[in-house]
Amino acid sequence: MDELTSAERKVATAMLADYPFAGLMNLVELAERARTSSQTILRLVAKLDFQGYGEFQRALIKEIKEGYHSPLILHETTEHRDENSAFLSGLSEATIAAIRESINGLSEQQFLSICGLLSDPKRSLFLIGGRMSHTLAMFLFRHLRQVRPKVYLISENEEEWPEYLMRMAPKDIVMMIDFRRYQKNLEHFAGLISENNGAKIVLFTDKWLSPISKFSTHTLPTVVDVDTPWDTALPMMLVAEAIINRVSERDWDATRKRLENWDRLRGKVTPNSQARPTKANH
């Protein structure tokens, strides 16, 4: 965005506000929506290294299709490694490259802004993921609930979602995790959050962007494709661990006191526990 003119930023904003559908409009329709000219749109797509608007739209359609690829489709399109090749080291290199690309694409300022929101003890924090990514939401939940109060893991059971909607206030944060083959129920839930109480949504997704992105205040896309039928979650795990550490450090005195109290009470609840005391207990 920083490299665009003010008119080009209007086009980019209009596209992102209704991604990906705005990019599938014809030039005249998109120009009217962005309140700019067709020539401005053509200059923007040229800056994005496309030869014309048609090439841009073909790339967008390809990207949309990739966003809904299943392991069955990916198995047919990935380059299968020879059984005698070093599979583990090859996959490791691809995953390291995915991590590096994900981190390079994440703004440090955005990361710090998100951590600032998550560190605010006045805000309740809710977490939810999809069929496979709910375990990632649980990972974040189990750490962050030890760091700060008012952290809730939203049930996977949709019948229980009204309770969480009633708990949410406009200042609260909802962290949603939705990777490709995006879940319609999570998109619908995000719409209800935005409509009913306006809590801020922080979205973890992939480079194709979950439809939830149209409701999110912050979107953190990570690279998931490593030329295998199964996508990797390791880039997202690295960002998650960075968030846990940063939120812990924002007010270490408060974190330390909470951890000390947690360990003290855990010792009473599970008296036979052999857990070692933390440094903070010494």
C-alpha positions in Angstrom: 0.0 0.0 0.0 2.8 2.4 0.8 4.1 2.2 -2.8 0.7 3.1 -4.3 -0.7 6.5 -5.2 -3.8 7.7 -3.4 -6.0 6.7 -6.4 -4.4 3.2 -6.6 -4.9 2.7 -2.9 -8.7 3.3 -3.4 -8.7 0.5 -5.9 -6.7 -1.9 -3.7 -9.0 -1.0 -0.7 -12.1 -1.7 -2.8 -10.7 -5.1 -3.9 -9.7 -6.1 -0.4 -13.0 -5.0 1.1 -14.8 -7.5 -1.1 -12.1 -10.1 -1.8 -12.1 -11.9 -4.2 -15.3 -10.9 -5.9 -14.4 -7.2 -6.5 -11.4 -8.3 -8.6 -13.7 -10.3 -10.8 -15.7 -7.2 -11.9 -15.1 -5.6 -15.2 -13.1 -2.5 -15.4 -16.0 -0.1 -15.5 -17.8 -1.7 -12.5 -14.6 -1.8 -10.4 -13.8 1.8 -11.3 -17.3 2.9 -10.2 -17.0 1.0 -6.9 -13.5 2.5 -6.2 -14.6 5.9 -7.4 -11.6 6.1 -9.7 -10.8 5.5 -13.4 -10.2 2.4 -15.4 -6.7 3.7 -16.2 -5.9 3.8 -12.5 -6.8 0.1 -12.2 -4.6 -0.7 -15.2 -1.7 1.1 -13.6 -2.2 -0.8 -10.4 -2.2 -4.2 -12.0 0.9 -3.2 -14.0 2.6 -2.4 -10.6 1.6 -5.9 -9.5 3.6 -7.3 -12.6 0.6 -8.3 -14.7 0.4 -7.5 -18.4 -3.2 -6.5 -18.3 -6.5 -6.7 -16.4 -7.3 -10.0 -18.1 -4.1 -11.7 -16.9 -4.8 -10.3 -13.4 -8.2 -11.8 -13.3 -7.0 -15.2 -14.6 -4.4 -15.3 -11.8 -7.1 -14.4 -9.3 -9.4 -17.2 -10.5 -6.4 -19.6 -10.2 -5.8 -18.4 -6.6 -9.5 -18.9 -5.7 -9.4 -22.5 -7.0 -6.2 -23.2 -5.0 -7.9 -21.9 -1.9 -10.3 -24.8 -2.0 -7.9 -27.6 -2.9 -8.2 -30.8 -0.8 -5.5 -33.3 -0.1 -7.0 -35.5 -2.8 -6.5 -32.7 -5.4 -3.1 -31.7 -4.0 -1.9 -35.3 -4.3 -2.5 -35.1 -8.1 -0.8 -31.7 -8.5 2.2 -32.0 -6.2 5.6 -33.2 -7.3 6.0 -36.6 -5.7 9.5 -37.3 -4.3 11.2 -40.5 -5.1 10.9 -43.1 -2.4 14.7 -43.4 -2.2 15.2 -39.6 -1.9 15.8 -37.8 1.4 12.1 -37.1 2.0 12.5 -35.7 5.5 15.3 -33.3 4.7 13.5 -32.2 1.5 10.2 -31.5 3.4 12.2 -29.7 6.2 13.8 -27.4 3.6 10.4 -26.6 2.0 8.9 -25.9 5.5 11.8 -23.6 6.5 11.2 -21.7 3.2 7.5 -21.4 4.0 8.3 -20.1 7.5 10.8 -17.6 6.2 8.3 -16.3 3.5 5.5 -16.1 6.1 7.6 -14.0 8.5 8.9 -11.8 5.7 5.3 -11.1 4.7 4.2 -10.1 8.2 4.4 -6.5 9.2 6.3 -6.0 12.5 4.0 -3.1 13.2 0.9 -5.2 12.7 2.3 -7.9 14.9 2.9 -5.5 17.7 -0.5 -4.0 17.3 -2.1 -7.4 17.6 -0.1 -8.2 20.7 -1.1 -4.9 22.2 -4.8 -5.8 21.8 -4.2 -9.3 23.2 -2.3 -7.9 26.2 -5.1 -5.6 27.3 -6.6 -7.2 30.5 -9.7 -5.2 30.0 -10.5 -7.1 26.8 -11.8 -10.7 26.9 -10.2 -13.0 24.4 -12.0 -15.7 22.6 -10.4 -18.4 20.3 -11.8 -20.8 17.8 -10.5 -22.9 14.9 -11.8 -25.2 12.2 -12.0 -29.0 11.8 -8.2 -29.4 12.0 -7.1 -26.0 13.2 -9.1 -26.1 16.4 -6.1 -27.8 18.0 -4.0 -24.7 17.1 -6.6 -22.5 18.8 -6.4 -24.8 21.9 -2.6 -24.5 21.9 -2.9 -20.7 22.0 -5.7 -20.9 24.6 -3.8 -23.2 27.0 -0.8 -20.8 27.0 -2.6 -17.4 27.1 -5.0 -18.4 29.9 -1.9 -18.8 32.1 -0.6 -15.4 31.0 -3.7 -13.2 31.4 -7.3 -13.5 32.6 -10.6 -13.7 30.6 -9.4 -16.1 27.9 -12.1 -18.5 26.5 -11.9 -21.4 24.0 -15.1 -21.3 22.0 -16.7 -24.8 21.7 -16.7 -26.6 18.4 -20.4 -27.3 19.0 -22.4 -24.6 17.2 -25.3 -25.1 19.6 -23.2 -23.4 22.2 -22.1 -20.4 20.1 -25.0 -18.1 21.3 -23.6 -18.2 24.8 -20.2 -16.8 23.5 -22.0 -14.2 21.4 -23.8 -13.0 24.5 -20.5 -12.7 26.4 -18.7 -10.6 23.8 -18.4 -6.9 24.0 -17.3 -4.4 21.4 -13.8 -4.1 22.9 -13.2 -7.8 23.0 -11.0 -9.9 20.7 -12.0 -13.0 18.8 -9.1 -15.0 17.3 -10.3 -17.2 14.5 -8.2 -19.8 12.6 -9.4 -20.8 9.2 -7.2 -22.4 6.5 -8.1 -23.5 2.9 -11.3 -25.4 2.3 -12.7 -22.7 4.5 -15.6 -23.5 6.8 -18.9 -21.8 6.0 -20.0 -22.1 9.6 -17.0 -20.1 10.8 -17.6 -17.4 8.1 -21.3 -17.2 9.3 -20.2 -17.0 12.9 -17.7 -14.2 12.1 -20.6 -12.3 10.4 -22.7 -12.7 13.5 -19.9 -11.4 15.7 -19.5 -8.3 13.5 -23.3 -7.7 13.3 -24.2 -8.4 16.9 -21.5 -6.8 19.1 -18.7 -5.7 16.9 -15.9 -7.5 18.8 -12.6 -7.3 16.9 -11.6 -10.4 14.9 -8.0 -11.4 14.5 -7.8 -14.0 11.7 -5.1 -16.6 11.1 -5.4 -17.9 7.5 -3.4 -18.7 4.4 -2.2 -16.7 1.5 -5.6 -17.3 -0.3 -7.4 -15.6 2.5 -10.4 -17.1 4.3 -13.8 -15.3 3.6 -13.7 -14.3 7.2 -11.1 -11.7 6.2 -13.9 -9.3 5.2 -14.9 -9.2 8.9 -11.5 -9.1 10.5 -9.6 -6.2 12.0 -6.3 -8.0 11.5 -5.5 -10.8 9.1 -2.3 -12.8 9.4 -1.7 -15.0 6.3 0.9 -17.7 6.5 2.3 -20.0 3.8 0.9 -23.5 4.1 1.8 -25.2 0.8 5.0 -27.2 0.8 4.4 -29.4 -2.2 2.7 -32.2 -0.3 -0.9 -33.3 -0.1 -1.1 -32.0 3.5 -0.5 -28.3 4.3 1.9 -27.3 7.0 0.9 -25.5 10.2 4.4 -24.7 11.3 4.6 -21.1 10.1 1.4 -20.4 12.0 2.8 -22.2 15.1 5.9 -19.9 15.0 3.7 -16.8 14.9 1.5 -18.2 17.7 4.6 -18.8 19.9 5.8 -15.3 19.1 2.5 -13.9 20.3 2.5 -16.0 23.5 6.0 -14.7 24.3 5.3 -11.1 23.4 2.0 -11.0 25.4 3.8 -12.5 28.4 6.5 -9.8 28.3 4.2 -6.8 27.9 3.5 -6.8 31.6 5.9 -9.4 33.1 5.1 -8.5 36.7 1.4 -9.3 36.1 2.4 -12.5 34.2 4.7 -13.6 37.0 2.1 -13.1 39.7 -0.5 -15.0 37.7 1.9 -17.9 37.1 2.9 -18.0 40.8 -0.7 -18.1 41.8 -1.5 -20.7 39.1 1.3 -23.0 40.4 0.3 -22.4 44.0 -3.4 -23.4 43.3 -2.4 -26.3 41.1 -0.4 -27.7 44.0 -3.6 -27.6 46.1 -5.9 -29.0 43.4 -3.4 -31.8 42.6 -1.4 -32.4 45.8 0.4 -35.4 44.4 1.8 -33.4 41.5 5.5 -33.6 41.1 5.7 -30.3 39.2 8.8 -28.3 39.9 8.5 -24.8 41.2 9.2 -22.0 38.7 12.0 -19.6 39.1 9.4 -17.0 40.1 8.7 -19.2 43.2 12.3 -19.1 44.5 
